[in-house]
Amino acid sequence: MCFGWLPLLVLLASNRAAAQQGGDVTRLAERYLIDLVRLNTTNPPGNESRVAHYLKRVADAEGIPNELAGGDPGRLNLVARIRGSGARRPLLLMAHSDVVPADKAQWTVDPFSAEIREGFIYGRGAQDDKALLAAELAVMVELKRTDVRLSRDVILLSEADEESASTGIEWLIHNAWEKINAEFALNEGGFSVRTSTGQRVFEIQTAEKIPTRVVLVARGTAGHASLPRQDNPIEHLARALVRLEDYDQPVRVSATTRRYLRDISRLADYRWLAPLIPQLENPRTANAAANHIRSRDPEVDAILRTTLSPTMLSAGSKINVIPNTAEAQIDVRRLPDETHAEILARLRQIVHDPAIEVKPAAGQEMPATPPSSVDTELYRKMEEVFVRSSANAVVMPYMVRGATDGSFLRQKGMDVYGVPLFIREDKESRAHGNDERISLESLRAGTRLLREIVLAATR
């Protein structure tokens, strides 16, 4: 007898199963994200153990081996692992569990309610970084439920304290490296948008700037405010901040940024960049070109040079008293090939005021590392998945202007990629801002993309 129709039935059944699994994994991600947002892990103080214990309950219920790890009972990491054949080294899925503070008075919803409104989940961490954590957890659960054959272990890592001192990832590196050591890691930091022509852009983060905290301390003579003083530290500090604002930081185009500019300038929305790219490579025209870019797109300018943002000011205790000190804290995001010493020397030269001390703020810096390679199997698999997902999709590596825990893993020799799963619907990202949110459709689509990447990387 001929059973030529059997392959067709098998294919149809396989497609139905895949579609069912796709629906399951997205529903799981939605449920997990709502639960995670409702766990307040504002840093400080963190309380990331709330998330770690939640993840442990899910992993235990699904039969996924896992353990809590960390030096502070209130700020634990979670590591879970699904075993593969061991033919290849593991794949690490990482996301941080802490969030930055939210001023409830400035939000239209409770920041920790996970309210769904007009197709969006609102809440602190909805973008940064609990959507990624929810998607990763959902994919882990689906891998376990479907008992898919894996060529490598898949590890889930939820790390504490990324938004502050990175004590979570550092503890793991120094005390439990064997539990997270992997060939590749998928992390936050990727970026995806749709252009005005409808073209989907996937920017895979392979490098990052280095946060450097600097403090300006102005000193003068305290006295009664009725007698103005030339050494008023507030006035000295104000003039110094203006000088810093007016100064054009030098342009330094890295290899990653050079490729990014080449690729993005081919898009209709960014063709205006093309004639400026050669000017960025010429020291005589670089700053003028970068300033023009800043007027059009500050996000592109921010990857061309070190940036400074004054974020905190303190001075005085009474309105009729001139204080003897005034202080400003500056968030510096330096290029990976610039040193801490270079930045401090340049800022002192710009401030040029003996009444002001320019010094590093307390705390440990993230390491400056070479970019992750774009010539790896995982990078190529991501390219393939993204190109298949959207007509005329464009994929490119880029350097994120922020910073992530991935730098600590790159320092250990791991290739870490910020995976661009979630498309940005708003003109500007709401991460760290008021009414942070992610659309349900973006969460679903991003979770499906992550599943495809993980499956492609573990075949």
Helices and strands as residue ranges (DSSP letters): H 6-37, H 49-62, E 66-69, E 77-82, E 91-96, G 104-106, E 116-117, E 120-122, H 130-146, E 154-159, H 167-175, H 177-180, E 184-187, E 191-194, E 200-208, E 210-219, E 223-224, H 233-246, H 255-264, G 268-276, H 277-280, H 286-296, H 298-301, E 307-315, E 321-322, E 325-334, H 340-351, E 356-360, H 377-389, E 394-400, H 406-411, E 415-418, E 437-439, H 440-458
